[in-house]
């Protein structure tokens, strides 16, 4: 049996060329780059539009992102998919590390260890995910992220290790 699609339950989104922002990564410090995105001087990365993250704040060693849970985030059980929650946690933790990096230094996530504590639905209200750098060295950085619902209840927690590396100084084409 085929189910008819409800036109009210459709979604369209667009994004800017991610290569434009990538060209700035080696030339700007991490905090400066994130603040330029927050101010609208640079476009938000496509993942922000795909998942529909609504707000970001950044300071040295700290980042917060927000998301309003929607039905399109749901899994077959009628709750927000763990991958969406993990994406929020990874974004907050990794971007917190990014805020500590000077121009010419990049990073990538080595791991993300997530603990899911409560289910999330549209009734959870706006989710706020805060990432904080716990330790940063020459080659790795450790960060944590906490996801809270609209009532400030802890929904999920994660730790992430990021690998730090020098970026290729050659200009991009």
C-alpha positions as CSV (number, residue, x, y, z in Angstrom):
1,X,0.0,0.0,0.0
2,X,1.4,3.4,-1.0
3,X,0.9,6.3,1.3
4,X,0.1,9.7,-0.2
5,X,2.6,12.5,0.5
6,X,1.2,15.4,2.4
7,X,2.4,18.6,0.6
8,X,2.5,20.4,4.0
9,X,5.2,18.0,4.9
10,X,7.8,18.9,2.4
11,X,11.1,20.8,2.6
12,X,13.4,22.6,0.3
13,X,16.7,24.2,1.1
14,X,19.6,25.7,-0.6
15,X,23.3,26.5,0.3
16,X,26.2,28.5,-0.8
17,X,29.4,27.1,-2.4
18,X,31.4,25.5,0.5
19,X,34.6,26.1,-1.4
20,X,34.4,29.8,-0.7
21,X,34.6,29.2,3.1
22,X,37.2,26.5,2.7
23,X,39.5,29.0,1.0
24,X,39.4,31.1,4.2
25,X,40.3,28.2,6.6
26,X,44.1,28.5,6.2
27,X,44.1,32.3,6.1
28,X,42.0,33.1,9.2
29,X,42.1,31.8,12.8
30,X,39.2,29.5,13.8
31,X,37.4,32.0,16.0
32,X,37.6,34.7,13.4
33,X,36.2,32.4,10.7
34,X,33.3,31.2,12.9
35,X,32.5,34.8,13.9
36,X,32.4,35.8,10.2
37,X,29.9,33.0,9.5
38,X,27.8,34.0,12.5
39,X,27.8,37.7,11.3
40,X,26.8,36.6,7.8
41,X,30.0,37.8,6.2
42,X,30.6,34.2,5.1
43,X,27.8,31.7,4.4
44,X,27.0,29.0,6.9
45,X,28.3,25.5,5.9
46,X,25.8,23.3,4.0
47,X,25.3,21.0,7.0
48,X,23.7,23.8,8.9
49,X,21.0,24.1,6.3
50,X,20.6,20.3,5.8
51,X,20.0,19.7,9.5
52,X,18.3,23.1,10.0
53,X,20.5,24.4,12.8
54,X,19.2,27.8,13.6
55,X,21.7,29.7,15.7
56,X,25.4,29.6,16.6
57,X,27.5,31.5,19.1
58,X,31.3,31.3,19.5
59,X,34.0,32.4,21.9
60,X,37.6,31.1,22.6
61,X,37.3,27.4,23.4
62,X,33.4,27.4,23.4
63,X,30.6,27.1,20.9
64,X,26.8,26.8,21.1
65,X,24.4,25.7,18.4
66,X,20.7,25.5,18.4
67,X,18.1,23.4,16.6
68,X,14.3,23.3,16.8
69,X,13.3,19.6,16.4
70,X,11.1,19.0,13.4
71,X,9.3,15.9,12.1
72,X,11.9,15.6,9.3
73,X,14.4,14.8,12.0
74,X,12.4,11.7,13.2
75,X,13.4,8.1,13.0
76,X,10.8,5.3,12.6
77,X,10.1,5.4,16.4
78,X,8.8,8.9,16.2
79,X,11.8,10.6,18.0
80,X,14.7,12.6,16.7
81,X,17.2,10.4,15.0
82,X,20.4,9.8,17.0
83,X,22.4,10.8,13.9
84,X,20.9,14.3,14.1
85,X,21.7,14.5,17.9
86,X,25.3,13.2,17.2
87,X,25.7,15.9,14.4
88,X,24.8,18.6,16.9
89,X,27.2,17.2,19.5
90,X,30.0,16.8,16.9
91,X,29.5,20.3,15.5
92,X,29.6,21.9,19.0
93,X,32.7,20.0,20.2
94,X,34.7,20.3,17.0
95,X,33.8,23.9,16.4
96,X,34.9,24.7,20.0
97,X,38.3,23.2,19.1
98,X,38.3,25.3,15.9
99,X,37.9,28.5,17.9
100,X,41.3,27.8,19.5
101,X,43.2,27.3,16.3
102,X,45.4,29.9,14.6
103,X,45.4,30.5,10.9
104,X,47.2,27.7,9.1
105,X,46.1,24.9,11.5
106,X,43.3,22.5,10.6
107,X,41.6,19.7,12.5
108,X,39.5,16.6,12.0
109,X,37.5,14.5,14.4
110,X,39.2,11.3,15.5
111,X,36.3,10.1,17.6
112,X,32.9,11.0,19.0
113,X,31.7,9.2,22.1
114,X,28.0,9.8,22.6
115,X,25.7,9.1,25.5
116,X,22.0,9.5,24.8
117,X,20.0,10.2,28.0
118,X,16.5,11.3,26.9
119,X,14.4,11.0,23.7
120,X,13.8,14.1,21.7
121,X,10.6,15.1,20.0
122,X,9.1,18.3,18.6
123,X,7.7,18.8,22.2
124,X,11.3,19.1,23.5
125,X,11.4,22.7,22.3
126,X,14.6,24.4,21.1
127,X,17.7,22.3,21.7
128,X,20.9,24.0,22.7
129,X,24.2,22.2,22.3
130,X,27.3,23.7,24.0
131,X,30.8,22.5,23.2
132,X,33.9,23.2,25.3
133,X,37.5,22.5,24.9
134,X,38.8,20.4,27.8
135,X,42.5,20.1,26.7
136,X,44.5,21.1,23.7
137,X,48.0,20.0,22.8
138,X,50.3,20.2,19.8
139,X,48.7,17.2,17.9
140,X,45.3,16.6,19.5
141,X,42.5,18.4,21.4
142,X,39.8,17.0,23.6
143,X,36.4,18.6,23.8
144,X,33.0,17.8,25.3
145,X,29.5,18.8,24.2
146,X,26.2,18.9,26.2
147,X,22.8,18.9,24.5
148,X,20.0,20.5,26.6
149,X,16.2,20.7,25.8
150,X,14.1,23.8,26.3
151,X,13.7,23.0,30.0
152,X,17.5,22.8,30.4
153,X,17.4,19.0,30.9
154,X,20.5,17.1,29.7
155,X,19.5,15.2,26.6
156,X,22.9,13.8,25.5
157,X,26.6,14.2,26.2
158,X,29.6,13.6,24.1
159,X,33.4,13.8,24.1
160,X,35.5,14.2,21.0
161,X,39.1,14.0,20.2
162,X,40.3,16.1,17.3
163,X,43.6,15.7,15.4
164,X,45.4,19.0,14.8
165,X,47.6,19.4,11.7
166,X,49.2,22.2,9.6
167,X,47.2,23.2,6.5
168,X,48.8,23.2,3.0
169,X,50.1,26.8,2.5
170,X,49.6,26.7,-1.2
171,X,46.8,28.9,-2.5
172,X,43.6,27.1,-3.6
173,X,42.5,27.3,-7.2
